[in-house]
Amino acid sequence: MTRAINIINLRGEIEPFSKEKVYQSARRAGASKRLADQISLKISQQIKDNTLTSQIYQQVKGYLQDQEPHSAIRFSLKEAIRRLGPTGFPFEKLISQIFTNQGWQTQTNQIMAGQCIDDYEIDILAQKNNQTLIGECKFRINPGDRVDLEIALANQARFEDIQIKQKNNDQPKSSG
């Protein structure tokens, strides 16, 4: 029986090595199935106990760079975004620019009123074809950091409060 190889993820936790995760990472970056298979096979044959995921990342990136450079660029996107830090403002501007390039009219750091609270700060307000999107950008500088569920739920409640206020403002006033 073959013993499982353990690796150390970005949060410092030990987890079993997954050849499938390596394959899927390469595929998400745009690598061909053939190349993703080759990469995951090479790494699975070379991997040692307690290898850092950052070392695996560098190996995958190197293989992609040699074989399919366009995929290596996509594979490095998260790292590139992290380099925008340490604050989230450049990330908000990047996301706003992406919407602008798609034909949206955008504004960043806007204050909007909700039904319950008058001054919510909105990271991005985007408008196009009578459609309005509001967005909150969450940026984490440290690899492995995650946004807590509570933050996502609080933002959902905030957006719903703003939406209620907007609907109430759009309804005709009764004259009775």
C-alpha positions in Angstrom: 0.0 0.0 0.0 1.3 3.4 -1.0 1.5 6.0 1.9 -0.2 9.3 1.3 2.1 12.3 0.8 1.2 15.3 3.0 1.8 18.9 1.9 1.6 22.2 3.8 -0.9 24.7 2.4 -0.6 28.5 2.6 -2.4 28.6 6.0 0.3 26.3 7.4 -2.1 23.3 7.6 -1.1 19.8 6.6 -3.3 18.2 3.9 -2.9 15.2 1.6 -1.3 15.9 -1.8 -3.9 15.8 -4.6 -2.8 15.1 -8.1 -6.3 16.1 -9.2 -5.9 19.6 -7.6 -2.7 20.1 -9.6 -4.5 19.0 -12.8 -7.5 21.2 -12.2 -5.3 24.3 -11.4 -3.5 23.9 -14.7 -6.8 23.4 -16.6 -8.4 26.5 -15.0 -5.4 28.5 -16.2 -6.2 27.3 -19.7 -3.7 24.5 -20.1 -4.6 21.8 -22.5 -5.7 18.4 -21.0 -2.5 16.9 -22.3 -0.3 19.4 -20.6 -2.3 19.4 -17.4 -2.0 15.6 -17.3 1.8 15.8 -17.9 2.2 18.5 -15.2 0.2 16.6 -12.6 2.0 13.4 -13.3 5.5 15.0 -13.1 4.7 16.7 -9.8 3.1 13.6 -8.3 6.2 11.6 -9.2 8.6 14.2 -7.6 6.6 15.3 -4.6 8.0 14.8 -1.1 6.4 14.8 2.3 5.8 18.3 3.7 6.3 20.1 0.4 4.9 23.6 0.6 2.0 24.4 -1.8 3.9 27.5 -2.8 6.7 25.2 -4.1 4.2 23.2 -6.1 2.7 26.5 -7.4 6.2 27.5 -8.7 6.7 24.2 -10.4 3.3 24.3 -12.1 4.0 27.9 -13.2 7.4 26.9 -14.6 6.0 24.0 -16.6 3.2 26.3 -18.0 5.7 29.0 -18.8 7.8 26.5 -20.8 4.9 24.9 -22.7 2.0 27.4 -22.8 3.0 30.9 -21.7 -0.5 32.3 -22.1 -1.7 29.8 -19.4 1.2 30.7 -17.1 -0.1 34.3 -17.2 -3.6 33.3 -16.2 -2.1 30.9 -13.6 -0.3 33.9 -12.0 -3.3 36.2 -11.9 -4.1 35.8 -8.2 -0.5 36.5 -7.3 -0.5 39.6 -9.6 -3.7 40.9 -7.9 -2.2 40.3 -4.5 0.7 42.5 -5.5 -1.7 45.4 -5.9 -1.8 45.6 -2.1 -1.5 46.3 0.7 -4.8 48.2 0.6 -7.9 47.1 -1.4 -8.3 50.4 -3.3 -6.2 49.5 -6.4 -8.2 46.2 -6.6 -11.4 48.1 -6.5 -10.2 50.3 -9.4 -9.1 47.3 -11.4 -12.6 45.7 -11.0 -14.2 49.0 -11.9 -12.0 49.2 -15.0 -13.0 45.7 -16.1 -16.7 46.8 -16.0 -15.9 50.0 -17.8 -14.1 48.0 -20.6 -17.4 46.0 -20.9 -19.4 49.2 -21.5 -20.6 49.9 -18.0 -20.5 53.4 -16.5 -18.8 53.0 -13.2 -18.1 54.9 -10.0 -16.1 53.8 -7.0 -16.4 54.6 -3.3 -20.0 55.8 -3.4 -22.4 56.5 -0.5 -25.9 55.0 -0.9 -28.9 55.2 1.4 -30.7 52.1 2.5 -34.1 51.8 4.1 -32.5 51.3 7.6 -29.2 53.1 7.2 -28.5 56.3 5.3 -24.8 56.0 4.5 -23.6 52.7 3.2 -20.2 52.9 1.4 -20.3 51.0 -1.9 -17.0 50.0 -3.5 -18.4 49.9 -7.1 -21.5 51.2 -8.7 -22.0 50.1 -12.3 -24.8 51.1 -14.7 -25.7 49.9 -18.2 -28.9 49.6 -20.1 -31.2 50.6 -17.2 -29.4 48.0 -15.0 -27.6 48.9 -11.8 -25.0 46.8 -10.1 -23.5 47.5 -6.7 -20.4 45.6 -5.5 -18.2 45.2 -2.5 -14.6 44.1 -3.3 -12.8 42.0 -0.8 -9.1 41.9 -1.1 -6.8 39.8 1.0 -3.0 40.4 0.8 -1.9 37.2 2.6 -2.1 34.0 0.5 -4.6 31.6 2.0 -6.7 34.3 3.7 -10.4 34.0 3.2 -13.5 36.2 3.5 -15.7 35.0 6.4 -19.2 34.0 5.6 -20.5 36.6 8.1 -19.0 39.3 5.9 -20.7 38.0 2.8 -24.0 37.8 4.6 -23.7 41.3 6.0 -23.0 42.6 2.5 -26.0 40.7 1.2 -28.2 42.4 3.9 -26.7 45.8 3.0 -27.5 45.3 -0.7 -31.0 44.2 0.1 -31.6 47.3 2.3 -30.4 49.6 -0.5 -32.6 47.7 -3.0 -35.7 48.2 -0.7 -35.0 51.9 -0.4 -34.6 52.2 -4.2 -37.9 50.4 -4.9 -39.7 52.6 -2.4 -38.3 55.7 -4.1 -39.4 54.4 -7.5 -43.1 53.7 -6.5 -45.7 56.4 -7.2 -46.8 58.3 -4.1 -50.4 57.9 -3.1 -52.5 61.0 -3.1 -55.0 59.7 -0.5 
